[in-house]
Every structure is written in C-alpha cells, then in structure tokens.
C-alpha cells in the first residue's frame, strides 16, 4: 500500500470521484489563480507559466482546468495545516512541540465539540513534528 493521500470530489453530493493529483508543472500557475470556483470540473482558467525564472518577460499562457486547480488548493491546505485533539501534543520549556506519550485519546462526548481540537499550522508541523505522528 502506498502512503499517498487520496481525495474525492462530487458535483451533486451523491456521486463521488477521485481527485487526480495536480501535475508539478502546473502547480505554481494554478496556485496563483484567484477568484471563486465555478463548480464545473471542465471549466478552463487562463494562467501563465514561466519557462525560466530569470526571464520574466518570457511567459507562456496555459489553460488550467478547475479540477487541477481544486487539486492544487487541496494539496496546499493539506500541506500547511492539520487538526489534532487537545492534549495530543505538549510544548516543552524550550518551545518545541512534541507528541504527548501519556495521551490516550478523547472520549466520544468530547470528540463532538470543536473546542476539543487544535489547528496545527505548517510552522509547527515542519519544525517540531513528524507529519506521520499526527495521523
């Protein structure tokens, strides 16, 4: 089994389809697009790609489907934030965040409330935690 994350998307909340991973070549262009999603996976946005970063004046236009743009946004969110139950991690006196070895989980009642969870941002995830510890 691979450890790759797989996401699903739906147009009607009944039929679900796997969201294909975004190609690395379009990642930056799709991430720079602004505006709302249209709700149609086949909708094409106009984007620009730098062939060589040193030559800013040499850009080429590229069409990016909404499905690819959605995959890029989901990948960015997945990379930058995570959610963990309160008490799962502790902060040491040196400021490092580590896994709480005595944490045994939360009960069913407390698992229903959002106040019992923390959002971990990229700075905490990348510097102090190994991402596999969270999930």
Backbone torsions as a table, in degrees:
resi	resn	phi	psi	omega
1	UNK	NA	138.4	178.4
2	UNK	-88.5	158.2	-179.2
3	UNK	-96.1	13.6	-179.3
4	UNK	-69.8	143.1	178.6
5	UNK	-84.6	134.9	179.9
6	UNK	-117.8	133.4	179.7
7	UNK	-117.0	153.2	178.1
8	UNK	-120.6	153.0	176.8
9	UNK	-138.0	158.0	-178.0
10	UNK	-144.0	147.9	174.6
11	UNK	-94.7	-27.6	-174.3
12	UNK	-125.9	9.2	-179.8
13	UNK	64.4	12.7	176.6
14	UNK	-119.0	-51.9	179.5
15	UNK	-93.8	121.5	-177.8
16	UNK	-112.7	141.4	-179.6
17	UNK	-131.2	149.3	177.5
18	UNK	-68.9	137.8	177.5
19	UNK	-87.4	119.2	-177.7
20	UNK	-70.5	144.4	179.8
21	UNK	-66.3	148.4	-178.5
22	UNK	-76.7	136.1	176.6
23	UNK	-69.0	141.6	-178.1
24	UNK	-58.9	-32.2	-176.8
25	UNK	-66.9	-26.7	-178.8
26	UNK	-103.8	0.1	-172.9
27	UNK	-59.5	-49.6	-177.0
28	UNK	-67.0	-41.5	-179.9
29	UNK	-64.7	-43.0	-179.9
30	UNK	-68.4	-34.0	179.7
31	UNK	-69.4	-27.0	-178.4
32	UNK	-86.4	-8.5	178.0
33	UNK	-68.2	141.9	179.6
34	UNK	-121.8	159.8	179.7
35	UNK	113.0	172.5	-178.3
36	UNK	-78.7	156.7	172.0
37	UNK	-74.0	147.6	-177.5
38	UNK	-87.5	-22.7	-178.4
39	UNK	92.0	3.6	179.5
40	UNK	-119.9	112.3	-176.9
41	UNK	-60.4	-23.0	-178.5
42	UNK	-89.4	-4.1	178.8
43	UNK	-63.3	136.2	-177.4
44	UNK	-111.0	128.2	175.0
45	UNK	-95.3	154.4	174.0
46	UNK	-95.8	126.6	178.7
47	UNK	-132.1	173.1	178.3
48	UNK	-124.8	145.6	178.7
49	UNK	-126.8	132.8	173.6
50	UNK	-86.2	121.3	176.2
51	UNK	-71.2	-42.1	176.7
52	UNK	-132.9	123.3	-177.3
53	UNK	-58.7	-27.3	-178.2
54	UNK	-71.6	-27.8	-177.2
55	UNK	-104.4	83.3	-176.2
56	UNK	-64.3	-27.6	-176.5
57	UNK	-78.3	-12.6	179.2
58	UNK	-99.5	91.3	178.4
59	UNK	-120.3	150.6	175.3
60	UNK	-123.8	143.2	179.5
61	UNK	-77.7	144.7	178.9
62	UNK	-139.8	144.8	176.8
63	UNK	-96.0	130.2	-177.9
64	UNK	-120.4	122.4	179.1
65	UNK	-73.2	153.4	-179.4
66	UNK	-62.2	-32.4	178.2
67	UNK	-61.1	-40.9	177.9
68	UNK	-68.2	-42.6	179.0
69	UNK	-61.1	-42.2	178.0
70	UNK	-62.7	-41.9	178.7
71	UNK	-62.2	-37.7	178.4
72	UNK	-67.3	-45.4	179.9
73	UNK	-62.1	-43.5	178.8
74	UNK	-63.7	-41.2	179.1
75	UNK	-64.1	-39.6	179.0
76	UNK	-65.8	-45.1	179.1
77	UNK	-63.1	-43.4	-180.0
78	UNK	-63.4	-33.9	-179.0
79	UNK	-75.8	-33.7	-170.2
80	UNK	-95.5	-21.1	-178.1
81	UNK	-137.3	158.2	174.7
82	UNK	-149.1	160.6	179.2
83	UNK	-119.0	135.7	179.5
84	UNK	-139.5	148.4	176.7
85	UNK	-68.4	146.9	177.6
86	UNK	-60.2	137.4	179.7
87	UNK	94.9	-11.5	-178.9
88	UNK	-72.4	-24.2	-179.9
89	UNK	-131.0	151.5	176.9
90	UNK	-127.8	155.6	179.1
91	UNK	-104.1	126.4	-179.5
92	UNK	-79.4	164.8	177.4
93	UNK	-59.5	-22.0	178.3
94	UNK	-83.8	-4.8	178.6
95	UNK	96.4	-2.3	180.0
96	UNK	-79.7	140.1	177.5
97	UNK	-98.8	124.9	-178.3
98	UNK	-130.1	163.6	178.6
99	UNK	-68.9	134.9	178.4
100	UNK	-81.0	110.5	-176.2
101	UNK	-68.5	-22.7	-179.4
102	UNK	-91.9	0.8	179.8
103	UNK	-73.8	126.0	-177.9
104	UNK	-112.8	7.2	180.0
105	UNK	108.0	179.9	178.5
106	UNK	-118.6	153.2	-178.0
107	UNK	-76.0	168.6	-177.1
108	UNK	-59.8	-39.2	-178.1
109	UNK	-64.7	-47.1	-177.9
110	UNK	-74.0	-19.3	179.5
111	UNK	-70.5	-14.8	-178.9
112	UNK	-82.7	-20.1	-175.8
113	UNK	-96.3	133.1	179.4
114	UNK	-66.0	-24.6	-178.4
115	UNK	-68.9	-9.7	179.5
116	UNK	-96.1	13.1	179.5
117	UNK	-125.5	153.9	176.5
118	UNK	-119.6	148.6	173.2
119	UNK	-98.8	124.4	178.5
120	UNK	-101.1	125.2	-178.4
121	UNK	-92.7	167.9	-174.1
122	UNK	-54.7	-37.2	-178.4
123	UNK	-63.3	-37.6	178.3
124	UNK	-74.3	-43.4	-177.1
125	UNK	-63.4	-46.8	-173.4
126	UNK	-77.7	-32.9	-175.2
127	UNK	-89.9	-36.0	-171.6
128	UNK	-111.9	-26.7	-172.4
129	UNK	-118.2	148.3	168.8
130	UNK	-87.2	127.3	-172.9
131	UNK	-56.1	-29.2	179.9
132	UNK	-67.6	-21.8	179.5
133	UNK	-68.1	-28.1	-175.3
134	UNK	-75.0	-39.7	-171.5
135	UNK	-107.1	NA	NA
